């Protein structure tokens, strides 16, 4: 089964908490702080794999979570970093953040790696908070909470040449005759329900990858049929072979069909209409085809489109067609990737994320926001000095000012996640 679009959930590993510890040994009962830092959480990494050609594996596993960092411990021992998760995907996979549809990663080469979520930083142990006036801090920093997202994986086949055209014009037959591919072929519409790939081995060593793109019909750019599902696969091809039924066996007009397909390409992505096209006038072994071949040449060759009369089933004219395609491919760099217009997803810095304040019953203030989790990252604020330091931290991050702007008064209650306290200046 060919699967080219799936939705999965990914989450980076949280950072390990810093430790609260004091050095103890024989004859040493009041040693200084020696709490170690927590380990960093694991990342979420996508890697291109040349051995995969479908996203089918993700139908059975849809959630990926990196390992959290271990907490720090006494005697300045750091926690172990969490293991990252490497998610292998086919080359040509685009990773999009589901809610915004922005692109997080675009995997275009084998073994290419893109880190889309960084693991949370480990929290600092209490040894970092010792000062000449605060020599025994009984608090440490919590590990940073990593991000998590629902993401869409979209596979866009990376082929040098795409075979386009209406259903039942001979695209699959052409692919089977010139490559090692074995597509399903029959004399009815939509025989091909998935893109097929094959490698053309030219007589002069000009090998290239050829893809049969199914499902292109009038209205495909608006999602008619499976239009959007298949149109994404033409975006990365360098040259199009536009196959038409020159014999017009079903009463079709080859010229009109070319215009309709090209209009769909333009409506889906205007850049596609600028790609080089070579027209393959198929089924010339049928006498009625000759008149349409001449029409096609008269209409399109003045526009710069080469027209090649072929019979895919009878293996006629295919060498000339492939030679012209190989020549056209030489005009492009070997590693070219045609990019769509997109807005890149930029992961926000957790420390700079906004927080929100809601007021209940006039005197109960609830502070929320992802960034706030770091602001309350102290494991012990029971001591007077620890709480004073915590208040200073809140003021530096702007939470105290925001509460005062909301009208908080002394004695009102503030709740920040699991922490609840009365406000005093």
C-alpha positions in Angstrom: 0.0 0.0 0.0 1.3 3.5 -0.9 0.7 6.0 1.9 1.8 9.5 1.4 0.2 11.5 4.1 -0.1 10.8 7.8 -0.5 12.6 11.1 1.6 11.7 14.1 2.4 13.2 17.6 6.0 14.0 18.6 7.4 15.1 22.0 10.9 15.9 23.1 12.4 14.7 26.4 12.0 16.9 29.4 15.2 18.0 31.2 16.1 16.4 34.4 15.7 18.4 37.7 18.7 19.8 39.4 19.5 18.3 42.8 19.3 19.9 46.3 22.2 18.3 48.3 24.9 19.3 50.8 28.3 17.7 51.2 28.4 15.3 54.0 31.4 13.2 55.2 33.0 12.0 58.4 33.6 15.0 60.7 31.9 17.3 58.1 28.3 17.9 59.1 27.7 21.3 57.5 29.3 21.0 54.0 28.4 23.3 51.2 25.8 22.7 48.4 26.8 19.9 46.0 23.6 19.3 44.0 24.4 18.3 40.4 22.6 19.5 37.3 19.9 17.5 35.6 20.5 15.9 32.2 19.2 17.3 28.9 16.2 15.7 27.4 16.4 13.8 24.1 15.7 15.5 20.8 13.2 14.5 18.0 15.1 14.0 14.8 13.9 13.2 11.3 16.3 11.3 9.0 15.9 10.6 5.2 16.0 6.9 4.3 16.6 5.7 0.7 15.2 2.3 1.6 11.7 3.7 2.3 9.2 4.8 -0.4 6.0 5.1 1.6 4.8 6.4 5.0 2.8 3.2 5.6 4.8 2.3 8.8 3.3 5.4 10.5 -0.2 4.0 10.2 0.7 1.6 13.1 2.9 3.9 15.3 1.7 7.4 15.6 3.4 8.7 18.7 7.1 9.3 19.3 8.5 10.6 22.6 12.2 11.2 23.4 13.7 10.1 26.7 13.8 12.6 29.5 17.1 13.6 31.2 17.9 12.1 34.5 17.9 14.3 37.6 21.1 15.5 39.1 22.4 13.9 42.3 24.7 14.6 45.3 28.4 15.3 45.0 28.0 17.4 41.9 27.0 14.4 39.8 25.1 15.4 36.6 22.1 13.5 35.4 22.4 11.4 32.3 21.1 13.0 29.1 18.0 11.4 27.6 18.3 9.5 24.4 17.0 11.2 21.2 14.5 9.6 18.9 15.5 9.3 15.2 12.4 9.0 13.0 13.3 7.6 9.6 11.2 8.8 6.7 11.4 8.4 2.9 13.4 11.0 1.0 11.0 13.7 -0.2 9.1 13.9 3.1 7.9 17.3 4.4 7.1 17.7 8.1 4.4 20.3 8.8 3.2 21.5 12.2 -0.5 20.5 12.1 -2.2 23.5 13.5 -0.3 26.2 11.5 0.6 24.1 8.4 4.1 25.6 8.6 7.0 23.5 7.5 9.3 22.2 10.3 11.6 20.0 8.1 12.0 19.1 4.5 14.0 15.9 3.9 15.4 15.9 0.4 18.5 13.6 0.6 19.3 10.2 2.0 20.8 10.3 5.6 19.9 14.0 5.9 18.9 14.8 9.5 16.7 17.6 10.8 16.1 18.2 14.5 12.6 19.5 14.9 12.2 19.5 18.7 15.1 20.1 21.0 15.0 18.3 24.4 14.5 20.4 27.5 17.6 21.7 29.3 18.5 20.2 32.5 17.9 22.2 35.7 20.8 23.6 37.7 21.6 22.1 41.0 21.6 24.1 44.2 25.4 24.6 44.0 24.8 27.2 41.4 22.7 29.3 43.7 25.2 29.7 46.5 26.4 33.3 47.2 28.4 34.8 50.0 25.2 35.8 51.7 23.2 32.7 50.8 25.6 29.8 51.4 23.0 27.0 51.9 20.4 27.3 49.2 17.7 24.7 49.6 16.3 24.9 46.2 17.3 23.9 42.7 16.0 24.4 39.2 13.6 22.1 37.6 14.3 20.7 34.2 12.9 22.4 31.2 9.7 21.0 29.7 10.2 20.1 26.1 7.8 20.9 23.3 5.3 18.5 21.7 3.4 18.8 18.5 1.0 17.1 16.2 2.7 17.0 12.8 1.7 16.1 9.3 4.1 14.0 7.2 3.7 14.5 3.5 5.6 12.5 0.9 6.5 14.3 -2.3 8.3 11.9 -4.7 11.6 13.2 -5.9 11.8 12.1 -9.5 13.7 13.7 -12.4 10.8 13.3 -14.8 7.1 13.2 -14.2 4.6 11.6 -16.6 1.4 13.6 -16.6 -1.8 13.5 -18.6 -5.4 12.4 -18.4 -6.3 8.9 -17.2 -6.2 6.1 -19.8 -3.8 7.8 -22.2 -1.0 5.3 -21.8 1.1 6.7 -18.9 1.6 3.4 -17.1 2.3 1.6 -20.3 5.0 4.1 -21.2 6.6 3.7 -17.7 6.5 -0.1 -18.0 8.2 -0.1 -21.4 11.1 2.2 -20.6 11.8 1.3 -16.9 12.0 -1.7 -14.6 8.6 -0.7 -13.0 5.6 -3.0 -13.2 2.5 -0.8 -12.8 -1.0 -2.2 -13.0 -2.3 -1.6 -16.5 -5.9 -1.9 -17.7 -8.2 -0.2 -20.2 -10.3 1.8 -17.7 -9.9 5.1 -15.9 -7.9 5.3 -12.6 -6.2 2.0 -12.9 -3.3 3.7 -11.2 -4.2 4.7 -7.7 -0.6 5.4 -6.5 2.4 7.1 -8.1 4.8 4.6 -9.7 8.6 5.1 -10.0 11.0 3.5 -12.4 14.6 4.1 -13.5 15.4 4.8 -17.1 18.8 3.5 -18.2 19.8 5.5 -21.3 21.9 4.1 -24.0 24.5 6.7 -23.4 24.6 6.4 -19.6 22.0 9.1 -19.0 20.0 7.4 -16.2 17.1 9.2 -14.6 14.1 8.5 -12.3 10.7 8.6 -14.0 7.4 8.8 -12.1 3.9 8.1 -13.4 1.6 10.7 -11.7 -2.0 9.5 -11.6 -5.3 11.2 -10.9 -4.9 14.4 -12.9 -8.3 15.4 -14.1 -10.2 18.6 -14.6 -10.7 20.2 -11.2 -7.8 18.4 -9.6 -6.3 21.6 -8.3 -9.5 22.2 -6.4 -9.3 18.7 -4.9 -11.6 16.9 -7.3 -11.1 13.2 -7.2 -7.7 12.6 -5.6 -6.2 15.7 -7.2 -4.4 17.2 -4.1 -3.2 13.8 -3.1 -1.3 13.4 -6.4 -0.5 16.9 -7.4 2.0 17.3 -4.6 4.1 14.6 -6.3 4.7 16.7 -9.4 6.2 19.6 -7.5 9.7 18.1 -7.4 10.1 16.9 -10.9 12.4 18.7 -13.3 10.7 17.8 -16.6 7.2 16.7 -17.6 6.4 14.1 -20.2 2.9 15.1 -21.2 1.2 12.0 -22.6 -2.0 12.4 -24.8 -4.1 10.0 -26.7 -3.5 11.1 -30.2 -5.9 8.6 -31.6 -8.7 10.2 -29.6 -10.4 6.8 -29.1 -12.9 8.2 -26.6 -13.8 11.2 -28.6 -11.4 13.4 -26.7 -9.5 16.4 -28.2 -5.7 16.0 -27.4 -5.1 19.8 -27.6 -7.9 20.6 -25.2 -6.7 17.9 -22.8 -3.2 19.4 -22.7 -4.7 22.8 -22.0 -6.8 21.5 -19.2 -4.0 19.6 -17.5 -1.7 22.7 -17.8 -4.4 24.8 -16.3 -4.7 22.5 -13.3 -0.9 22.6 -12.8 -1.0 26.4 -12.9 -3.9 26.7 -10.5 -2.3 24.3 -8.0 1.2 26.0 -8.1 1.9 28.6 -10.8 5.6 27.6 -10.8 4.6 24.2 -12.3 3.5 25.8 -15.5 7.1 27.0 -16.0 8.6 23.5 -16.0 9.8 22.1 -19.3 7.4 19.9 -21.0 7.8 17.3 -23.8 4.6 16.1 -25.4 4.3 12.4 -26.2 1.5 11.9 -28.8 0.7 8.3 -28.0 -1.1 5.5 -29.9 0.3 6.4 -33.4 -0.1 2.8 -34.4 -3.8 3.7 -34.9 -4.3 5.4 -38.3 -6.6 8.1 -36.8 -3.8 9.5 -34.8 -1.8 11.1 -37.5 -4.0 14.1 -38.0 -3.9 14.9 -34.3 -0.1 14.6 -34.3 0.1 17.3 -36.9 -2.3 19.5 -35.0 -0.3 19.1 -31.8 2.9 20.0 -33.6 1.3 23.1 -35.2 -0.1 24.3 -31.9 2.8 23.6 -29.5 6.1 23.5 -31.3 5.9 27.2 -32.0 5.6 27.6 -28.2 8.8 25.7 -27.6 7.2 22.3 -26.8 8.7 19.3 -28.6 6.1 16.8 -29.9 7.1 13.2 -30.3 4.8 10.7 -31.9 5.0 7.4 -30.0 3.3 4.1 -29.5 4.0 3.0 -25.9 2.4 -0.4 -26.4 4.3 -1.1 -29.7 7.5 0.4 -28.4 7.7 3.0 -31.3 9.4 6.3 -31.0 10.5 5.8 -27.4 14.2 6.1 -27.9 13.8 9.6 -29.5 11.5 10.7 -26.7 13.9 9.5 -24.0 16.9 11.1 -25.7 15.1 14.4 -25.8 14.3 14.1 -22.1 17.9 13.3 -21.2 19.1 16.3 -23.1 16.6 18.5 -21.3 17.7 17.2 -17.9 21.3 18.2 -18.6 20.1 21.8 -18.3 19.5 21.3 -14.6 21.9 20.8 -11.7 22.0 17.2 -10.5 20.7 17.9 -7.0 18.0 20.5 -7.8 14.9 20.6 -5.6 12.1 22.8 -6.7 10.6 24.4 -3.6 7.1 25.4 -3.1 6.2 28.7 -1.4 5.9 28.0 2.3 6.2 29.6 5.7 8.8 28.0 7.8 7.9 27.0 11.4 10.3 28.5 13.9 10.2 26.9 17.4 9.7 29.7 20.0 12.2 30.1 22.8 10.5 28.7 25.9 11.9 31.5 28.0 10.3 34.2 25.8 6.8 32.6 25.5 4.0 34.8 26.9 2.1 34.0 30.1 -1.5 34.6 30.9 -3.2 35.8 34.1 -6.9 35.0 34.9 -8.8 36.4 37.9 -11.4 34.5 39.8 -13.7 35.8 42.5 -11.8 39.1 42.4 -8.8 38.0 44.5 -7.6 34.7 43.1 -5.0 35.1 40.3 -4.0 32.1 38.2 -0.8 32.4 36.1 -0.4 30.0 33.2 1.8 29.6 30.1 4.5 27.2 28.9 7.3 29.6 29.9 6.0 29.9 33.4 7.0 26.3 34.1 10.6 27.4 34.1 9.7 30.4 36.2 8.5 28.1 39.0 11.4 25.7 38.6 12.5 25.6 42.2 12.1 22.4 44.2 12.1 24.1 47.6 10.8 27.5 48.5 9.9 26.8 52.1 12.7 28.9 53.5 12.5 32.6 53.8 15.6 33.2 51.7 14.4 30.7 49.1 11.0 32.4 48.7 12.6 35.8 48.5 14.8 34.6 45.7 11.7 33.1 44.0 9.9 36.5 44.2 12.9 38.2 42.7 12.8 35.7 39.9 9.1 36.4 39.2 9.8 40.2 39.2 12.7 39.9 36.7 10.4 37.9 34.4 7.7 40.5 34.6 5.0 38.4 36.4 4.9 40.7 39.4 4.4 43.8 37.3 1.7 42.0 35.3 -0.1 41.0 38.5 0.0 44.6 39.8 -1.4 45.9 36.5 -4.3 43.5 36.9 -5.0 45.1 40.3 -3.6 42.5 42.8 -3.6 43.6 46.4 -1.7 42.3 49.5 -3.3 39.1 50.8 -4.7 38.1 47.4 -3.9 34.5 46.3 -1.6 33.7 43.4 -1.6 30.2 41.9 1.1 29.1 39.4 0.5 25.5 38.4 0.8 23.5 41.6 2.2 26.4 43.6 -0.2 28.6 45.6 0.8 31.6 47.9 -0.5 34.9 49.2 0.8 38.0 47.6 2.8 40.5 49.7 5.1 43.3 48.6 
